[in-house]
Amino acid sequence: MLDPTKSKKIRLRRALRREDLLLVKSRTRNENASDYGCYMIIDPYRNAVVAGAGSNGPSFSLEDVQEWLQEFLAESEA
């Protein structure tokens, strides 16, 4: 059985993929780094960061990604 964090990450990746976007996790392995365990959203067709980029790289938590996606979907429906 998957842990809740992994399940959430899988759901978010799939939802973003339906919108032609990618969820990218920081590659930092240093637990003391500011971007450790953080994410950003990428448009692979333009090779551009859409959201979640801080001054030191990815800055979104999974909750931030979920909130951003909900706002994005609400705006696209309007």
C-alpha positions in Angstrom: 0.0 0.0 0.0 1.3 3.5 -0.9 1.8 6.1 1.7 -0.4 9.1 1.5 2.4 11.4 0.3 3.3 9.1 -2.6 -0.4 8.8 -3.5 -0.9 12.5 -3.5 2.3 13.0 -5.6 1.0 10.5 -8.2 -2.5 12.1 -8.4 -0.9 15.6 -8.8 1.5 14.4 -11.5 -1.4 12.8 -13.4 -3.6 15.9 -13.1 -0.8 18.2 -14.3 0.0 15.8 -17.2 -3.6 16.2 -18.3 -2.9 19.9 -18.6 0.4 19.3 -20.5 2.5 20.3 -17.5 5.1 18.4 -15.4 5.8 18.2 -11.7 9.5 18.3 -11.0 11.1 17.6 -7.7 14.3 19.2 -6.4 17.4 17.1 -6.9 19.0 18.4 -3.8 20.0 15.6 -1.4 21.1 17.9 1.5 18.3 18.0 4.1 19.5 21.4 5.2 19.1 23.0 1.8 16.2 25.4 1.3 14.9 23.5 -1.7 15.1 20.0 -0.2 11.9 18.1 -1.0 10.4 21.0 -2.9 8.7 21.0 -6.3 8.0 23.2 -9.3 5.7 23.0 -12.3 7.2 23.0 -15.8 5.8 23.5 -19.3 7.8 20.9 -21.2 6.8 22.3 -24.6 8.2 25.8 -23.9 10.9 24.5 -21.5 9.7 27.1 -19.0 8.9 27.1 -15.3 5.2 27.8 -14.8 5.1 28.0 -11.0 7.1 27.2 -7.9 10.5 28.6 -8.7 12.2 30.4 -5.9 15.6 32.1 -5.9 17.3 28.8 -5.0 15.2 26.5 -7.2 12.0 24.7 -6.6 9.9 26.2 -3.7 6.5 24.5 -3.7 5.3 21.8 -1.2 2.8 19.2 -2.5 0.1 21.3 -0.8 1.2 24.4 -2.7 1.1 22.4 -5.9 -2.4 21.2 -5.1 -3.6 24.8 -4.4 -2.0 26.1 -7.5 -3.5 23.4 -9.7 -7.0 24.1 -8.2 -6.7 27.8 -9.0 -5.3 27.0 -12.5 -8.3 24.7 -13.2 -10.8 27.2 -11.9 -9.3 29.9 -14.1 -9.3 27.7 -17.2 -13.0 26.9 -16.7 -14.0 30.6 -16.4 
